[in-house]
Each structure stands twice: as structure tokens, then as C-alpha cells.
Amino acid sequence: MTLPSSHDGVRSMVYEAVARTNEDLEPEMRIEARPDEMLMGPGAKLDSLGFVSLILEIEALAHERLGVTLELVNDRALSQERSPFRTLESLVAYVEASMD
């Protein structure tokens, strides 16, 4: 299997994970598939369970579609000065970097 060759391919996969995660969330907790959507911090709608569900969904899609095993929540992510989990765009960039 081939990895998405572009930022858009990774974004598409992450946005599909958002749609799948939203199916299980109450309407007020659902997030929008847009780059500046806050995932953590002020203005974030997801609670910790919703956040974990999103991360697991991204990891599952990467495995299903690409045969890639990702572990997105790890020491590398947690040690960064700016969290890769602040917004959807920062998450997309982090997923992309994790597949290199």
C-alpha cells in the first residue's frame, strides 16, 4: 500500500476520522472538519474521551487503508513545546510527520 503522497491526502484521512468520531458524540461536542478547529485548550469542544476516540480513529484508518501502524500519543508528541493536538491542522501536520 502507498502512503498519501500529499498533505491533502493526510488531511482527508483525518477529516474522515473526524466524521466517524462525530457519529458517536453529542451534537454540542462535535467538531468541524476545518484546519483551525481547536482540539485542546480554550474553545475546544472535545472532552478527553472524544479526543481519545479521534486519535484511535486516525490510527485505525492509517492501518486499514495504508497498512501503517501509528502511535500518535507518545513521548515525542507530549514533549513538544507546542502540542501537535491543538488544532486539526497541527494534528494533520503531526500525522504526516509520523508517517515519514
C-alpha positions as CSV (number, residue, x, y, z in Angstrom):
1,M,0.0,0.0,0.0
2,T,1.2,3.5,-0.6
3,L,1.1,6.4,1.8
4,P,-0.9,9.5,0.9
5,S,1.5,11.5,-1.2
6,S,0.3,14.9,-0.2
7,H,-0.8,17.0,2.8
8,D,-4.3,16.8,1.3
9,G,-4.3,13.0,1.4
10,V,-3.4,13.0,5.1
11,R,-6.0,15.8,5.8
12,S,-8.7,13.8,4.0
13,M,-7.9,10.8,6.2
14,V,-8.0,12.9,9.4
15,Y,-11.2,14.6,8.3
16,E,-12.8,11.2,7.7
17,A,-11.8,10.3,11.3
18,V,-13.5,13.4,12.5
19,A,-16.7,12.4,10.7
20,R,-16.6,8.9,12.2
21,T,-15.9,10.3,15.7
22,N,-18.7,12.8,15.4
23,E,-21.2,10.0,14.8
24,D,-20.7,8.9,18.5
25,L,-20.7,12.4,20.0
26,E,-23.5,14.6,21.3
27,P,-24.2,17.5,18.9
28,E,-22.6,20.1,21.2
29,M,-19.3,18.1,21.3
30,R,-19.0,17.5,17.6
31,I,-16.1,19.2,15.9
32,E,-15.9,20.7,12.4
33,A,-13.5,19.4,9.8
34,R,-11.6,22.6,9.3
35,P,-7.9,23.5,9.9
36,D,-8.4,25.9,12.7
37,E,-10.8,23.7,14.7
38,M,-9.5,23.6,18.3
39,L,-8.9,20.1,19.8
40,M,-7.3,21.1,23.1
41,G,-7.3,24.2,25.2
42,P,-9.7,27.2,25.2
43,G,-12.5,26.8,22.7
44,A,-12.1,23.1,22.3
45,K,-15.4,21.1,22.2
46,L,-13.9,17.6,22.7
47,D,-13.7,16.1,26.1
48,S,-10.9,13.6,26.9
49,L,-13.0,10.6,25.7
50,G,-13.8,12.3,22.4
51,F,-10.2,13.2,21.9
52,V,-9.0,9.7,22.5
53,S,-11.7,8.4,20.1
54,L,-10.5,10.7,17.4
55,I,-6.9,9.6,17.8
56,L,-7.8,6.0,17.8
57,E,-9.9,6.5,14.7
58,I,-7.0,8.2,12.9
59,E,-4.7,5.3,13.9
60,A,-7.3,2.7,12.7
61,L,-7.8,4.5,9.3
62,A,-4.0,4.6,8.8
63,H,-3.8,0.9,9.5
64,E,-6.8,-0.1,7.4
65,R,-6.0,2.0,4.4
66,L,-2.3,2.2,4.4
67,G,-1.0,-0.7,6.4
68,V,0.8,1.9,8.6
69,T,0.8,1.4,12.4
70,L,0.8,4.8,14.1
71,E,1.1,5.6,17.8
72,L,0.2,9.3,17.9
73,V,0.2,9.8,21.6
74,N,3.7,9.2,22.6
75,D,6.7,10.8,24.3
76,R,7.6,12.7,21.1
77,A,4.1,14.3,21.0
78,L,3.9,15.0,24.7
79,S,7.4,16.6,24.9
80,Q,6.8,19.2,22.1
81,E,6.7,22.8,23.3
82,R,3.6,23.4,21.1
83,S,1.2,20.4,21.3
84,P,0.5,18.8,17.9
85,F,-3.0,18.3,19.2
86,R,-4.1,22.0,19.4
87,T,-5.9,22.2,16.1
88,L,-6.9,19.9,13.3
89,E,-4.2,21.5,11.1
90,S,-1.4,20.8,13.7
91,L,-2.7,17.3,14.0
92,V,-2.6,16.8,10.3
93,A,1.0,18.0,10.2
94,Y,1.9,15.7,13.1
95,V,0.2,12.7,11.4
96,E,2.1,13.4,8.2
97,A,5.4,13.7,10.1
98,S,4.7,10.5,11.9
99,M,4.4,8.6,8.6
100,D,7.8,9.6,7.4
